[in-house]
Amino acid sequence: MLHVSAIAASCDDDPDNEYPACHVHQQDWGVPVRLTEAGTGRLPLVLAGMDA
């Protein structure tokens, strides 16, 4: 089992906004892992709906 934890912050970037809001996103994943030669080289983990 691979356990991954992530915390990220994002803030509004509008110079006209006097009080920009910041948002904190936190996610934990428990991923069962099996290594094989046919496996992929990428493990997508989606944080706050984004996978980039």
PABABA-775114 format. One record per atom (N, C-alpha, C): residue number from 1; atom name; x, y, z. Coordinates in pm, 1 decimal, m for minus. Layout:
<atoms>
{n=NUM, atom=CA, u=X, v=Y, w=Z} .
...
</atoms>
This chain:
<atoms>
{n=1, atom=N, u=85.6, v=m117.1, w=0.0} .
{n=1, atom=CA, u=0.0, v=0.0, w=0.0} .
{n=1, atom=C, u=90.1, v=123.2, w=0.0} .
{n=2, atom=N, u=62.7, v=213.8, w=m91.6} .
{n=2, atom=CA, u=131.7, v=342.4, w=m99.5} .
{n=2, atom=C, u=39.8, v=447.5, w=m39.7} .
{n=3, atom=N, u=91.5, v=523.1, w=56.8} .
{n=3, atom=CA, u=11.9, v=628.6, w=118.5} .
{n=3, atom=C, u=71.5, v=762.1, w=78.0} .
{n=4, atom=N, u=m10.8, v=849.2, w=19.0} .
{n=4, atom=CA, u=32.5, v=981.0, w=m26.4} .
{n=4, atom=C, u=m58.3, v=1085.6, w=37.2} .
{n=5, atom=N, u=3.1, v=1190.9, w=91.7} .
{n=5, atom=CA, u=m72.0, v=1303.9, w=147.2} .
{n=5, atom=C, u=m24.7, v=1430.7, w=78.9} .
{n=6, atom=N, u=m119.3, v=1519.4, w=47.4} .
{n=6, atom=CA, u=m83.6, v=1646.2, w=m16.4} .
{n=6, atom=C, u=m167.3, v=1758.6, w=41.7} .
{n=7, atom=N, u=m103.4, v=1874.2, w=56.6} .
{n=7, atom=CA, u=m171.9, v=1996.7, w=97.2} .
{n=7, atom=C, u=m124.0, v=2106.3, w=2.9} .
{n=8, atom=N, u=m217.7, v=2181.8, w=m53.2} .
{n=8, atom=CA, u=m182.7, v=2290.9, w=m144.3} .
{n=8, atom=C, u=m272.4, v=2410.8, w=m115.4} .
{n=9, atom=N, u=m218.6, v=2529.0, w=m136.3} .
{n=9, atom=CA, u=m295.9, v=2651.1, w=m118.0} .
{n=9, atom=C, u=m301.5, v=2726.0, w=m250.3} .
{n=10, atom=N, u=m414.1, v=2787.5, w=m276.5} .
{n=10, atom=CA, u=m428.9, v=2871.4, w=m395.6} .
{n=10, atom=C, u=m500.9, v=2999.2, w=m353.6} .
{n=11, atom=N, u=m458.4, v=3110.7, w=m414.1} .
{n=11, atom=CA, u=m517.4, v=3240.3, w=m380.2} .
{n=11, atom=C, u=m566.0, v=3310.4, w=m506.1} .
{n=12, atom=N, u=m669.1, v=3392.3, w=m491.2} .
{n=12, atom=CA, u=m719.5, v=3472.3, w=m602.2} .
{n=12, atom=C, u=m609.1, v=3566.5, w=m649.7} .
{n=13, atom=N, u=m599.7, v=3583.8, w=m780.8} .
{n=13, atom=CA, u=m493.9, v=3666.7, w=m838.5} .
{n=13, atom=C, u=m555.9, v=3778.1, w=m922.7} .
{n=14, atom=N, u=m641.9, v=3856.4, w=m860.3} .
{n=14, atom=CA, u=m708.5, v=3967.1, w=m929.1} .
{n=14, atom=C, u=m667.7, v=4097.3, w=m859.4} .
{n=15, atom=N, u=m590.0, v=4183.4, w=m925.7} .
{n=15, atom=CA, u=m544.7, v=4305.9, w=m860.3} .
{n=15, atom=C, u=m658.7, v=4400.3, w=m820.8} .
{n=16, atom=N, u=m776.3, v=4384.7, w=m880.6} .
{n=16, atom=CA, u=m890.7, v=4469.4, w=m845.3} .
{n=16, atom=C, u=m960.6, v=4421.6, w=m718.0} .
{n=17, atom=N, u=m927.0, v=4301.4, w=m671.6} .
{n=17, atom=CA, u=m988.5, v=4245.5, w=m551.4} .
{n=17, atom=C, u=m907.2, v=4290.1, w=m429.9} .
{n=18, atom=N, u=m967.5, v=4375.6, w=m345.5} .
{n=18, atom=CA, u=m896.0, v=4429.3, w=m229.6} .
{n=18, atom=C, u=m864.1, v=4321.1, w=m126.1} .
{n=19, atom=N, u=m950.6, v=4221.5, w=m113.6} .
{n=19, atom=CA, u=m931.1, v=4114.1, w=m15.9} .
{n=19, atom=C, u=m938.7, v=3978.5, w=m86.8} .
{n=20, atom=N, u=m829.7, v=3936.8, w=m150.0} .
{n=20, atom=CA, u=m833.3, v=3808.7, w=m221.9} .
{n=20, atom=C, u=m850.5, v=3691.6, w=m125.1} .
{n=21, atom=N, u=m922.5, v=3593.1, w=m169.9} .
{n=21, atom=CA, u=m946.6, v=3473.6, w=m88.2} .
{n=21, atom=C, u=m841.7, v=3368.5, w=m119.1} .
{n=22, atom=N, u=m803.6, v=3294.8, w=m16.2} .
{n=22, atom=CA, u=m712.6, v=3182.2, w=m32.7} .
{n=22, atom=C, u=m785.4, v=3054.7, w=10.1} .
{n=23, atom=N, u=m753.5, v=2947.7, w=m57.5} .
{n=23, atom=CA, u=m818.7, v=2819.6, w=m32.2} .
{n=23, atom=C, u=m711.2, v=2714.2, w=m7.5} .
{n=24, atom=N, u=m733.7, v=2630.8, w=91.6} .
{n=24, atom=CA, u=m641.1, v=2521.3, w=121.4} .
{n=24, atom=C, u=m709.9, v=2391.1, w=83.2} .
{n=25, atom=N, u=m638.7, v=2309.0, w=8.1} .
{n=25, atom=CA, u=m690.6, v=2179.4, w=m35.0} .
{n=25, atom=C, u=m603.1, v=2071.4, w=27.1} .
{n=26, atom=N, u=m666.8, v=1969.7, w=81.9} .
{n=26, atom=CA, u=m593.6, v=1858.8, w=141.7} .
{n=26, atom=C, u=m654.7, v=1728.3, w=93.6} .
{n=27, atom=N, u=m568.1, v=1633.6, w=63.2} .
{n=27, atom=CA, u=m616.1, v=1503.5, w=15.2} .
{n=27, atom=C, u=m519.1, v=1395.4, w=60.7} .
{n=28, atom=N, u=m573.3, v=1280.8, w=97.5} .
{n=28, atom=CA, u=m494.9, v=1161.5, w=129.4} .
{n=28, atom=C, u=m538.4, v=1050.1, w=36.3} .
{n=29, atom=N, u=m441.4, v=975.3, w=m12.0} .
{n=29, atom=CA, u=m468.9, v=860.9, w=m98.6} .
{n=29, atom=C, u=m404.7, v=737.0, w=m39.1} .
{n=30, atom=N, u=m474.6, v=627.2, w=m41.6} .
{n=30, atom=CA, u=m419.7, v=495.7, w=m10.3} .
{n=30, atom=C, u=m429.6, v=413.9, w=m137.6} .
{n=31, atom=N, u=m316.6, v=384.7, w=m199.2} .
{n=31, atom=CA, u=m316.4, v=321.9, w=m330.6} .
{n=31, atom=C, u=m251.9, v=184.2, w=m321.8} .
{n=32, atom=N, u=m327.4, v=79.2, w=m353.4} .
{n=32, atom=CA, u=m263.9, v=m52.3, w=m359.6} .
{n=32, atom=C, u=m170.8, v=m56.8, w=m481.1} .
{n=33, atom=N, u=m47.5, v=m98.1, w=m460.7} .
{n=33, atom=CA, u=53.1, v=m94.2, w=m567.4} .
{n=33, atom=C, u=106.3, v=m234.8, w=m594.0} .
{n=34, atom=N, u=118.9, v=m264.6, w=m721.9} .
{n=34, atom=CA, u=184.9, v=m387.3, w=m765.9} .
{n=34, atom=C, u=275.8, v=m349.6, w=m882.3} .
{n=35, atom=N, u=404.4, v=m373.6, w=m870.2} .
{n=35, atom=CA, u=500.3, v=m337.2, w=m974.1} .
{n=35, atom=C, u=513.2, v=m450.1, w=m1074.9} .
{n=36, atom=N, u=493.5, v=m415.1, w=m1201.6} .
{n=36, atom=CA, u=512.1, v=m509.3, w=m1311.6} .
{n=36, atom=C, u=579.7, v=m436.4, w=m1426.9} .
{n=37, atom=N, u=641.5, v=m510.1, w=m1516.9} .
{n=37, atom=CA, u=704.9, v=m448.3, w=m1632.8} .
{n=37, atom=C, u=601.6, v=m387.1, w=m1727.5} .
{n=38, atom=N, u=479.3, v=m435.9, w=m1724.9} .
{n=38, atom=CA, u=373.9, v=m385.2, w=m1813.2} .
{n=38, atom=C, u=301.3, v=m264.6, w=m1753.4} .
{n=39, atom=N, u=340.2, v=m223.4, w=m1634.0} .
{n=39, atom=CA, u=270.8, v=m113.1, w=m1567.5} .
{n=39, atom=C, u=298.7, v=21.2, w=m1632.4} .
{n=40, atom=N, u=218.8, v=121.3, w=m1594.1} .
{n=40, atom=CA, u=235.9, v=255.5, w=m1648.0} .
{n=40, atom=C, u=340.8, v=331.8, w=m1568.6} .
{n=41, atom=N, u=390.8, v=439.6, w=m1626.3} .
{n=41, atom=CA, u=490.7, v=523.0, w=m1559.8} .
{n=41, atom=C, u=430.5, v=642.0, w=m1488.5} .
{n=42, atom=N, u=298.2, v=644.8, w=m1475.9} .
{n=42, atom=CA, u=230.1, v=759.0, w=m1414.2} .
{n=42, atom=C, u=117.9, v=711.2, w=m1323.8} .
{n=43, atom=N, u=110.3, v=771.2, w=m1206.2} .
{n=43, atom=CA, u=2.2, v=743.2, w=m1112.5} .
{n=43, atom=C, u=m76.1, v=872.8, w=m1093.1} .
{n=44, atom=N, u=m190.3, v=888.2, w=m1159.6} .
{n=44, atom=CA, u=m266.4, v=1014.1, w=m1146.3} .
{n=44, atom=C, u=m335.0, v=1023.0, w=m1010.2} .
{n=45, atom=N, u=m306.8, v=1131.4, w=m938.6} .
{n=45, atom=CA, u=m371.5, v=1160.2, w=m810.9} .
{n=45, atom=C, u=m438.9, v=1295.7, w=m825.9} .
{n=46, atom=N, u=m569.4, v=1300.0, w=m812.0} .
{n=46, atom=CA, u=m646.7, v=1421.0, w=m836.6} .
{n=46, atom=C, u=m664.2, v=1497.3, w=m705.9} .
{n=47, atom=N, u=m622.5, v=1625.2, w=m706.5} .
{n=47, atom=CA, u=m636.3, v=1712.4, w=m591.1} .
{n=47, atom=C, u=m728.6, v=1827.2, w=m627.9} .
{n=48, atom=N, u=m839.3, v=1840.6, w=m557.5} .
{n=48, atom=CA, u=m936.9, v=1947.9, w=m581.0} .
{n=48, atom=C, u=m986.6, v=1947.8, w=m724.7} .
{n=49, atom=N, u=m1005.0, v=1830.2, w=m782.5} .
{n=49, atom=CA, u=m1060.1, v=1818.9, w=m916.3} .
{n=49, atom=C, u=m962.6, v=1847.5, w=m1028.3} .
{n=50, atom=N, u=m832.7, v=1865.1, w=m995.3} .
{n=50, atom=CA, u=m733.9, v=1896.8, w=m1098.2} .
{n=50, atom=C, u=m634.1, v=1782.4, w=m1112.2} .
{n=51, atom=N, u=m604.9, v=1745.5, w=m1235.3} .
{n=51, atom=CA, u=m506.4, v=1641.4, w=m1265.4} .
{n=51, atom=C, u=m415.2, v=1695.4, w=m1375.2} .
{n=52, atom=N, u=m320.6, v=1779.7, w=m1335.3} .
{n=52, atom=CA, u=m231.1, v=1840.9, w=m1435.2} .
{n=52, atom=C, u=m87.0, v=1807.3, w=m1405.3} .
</atoms>
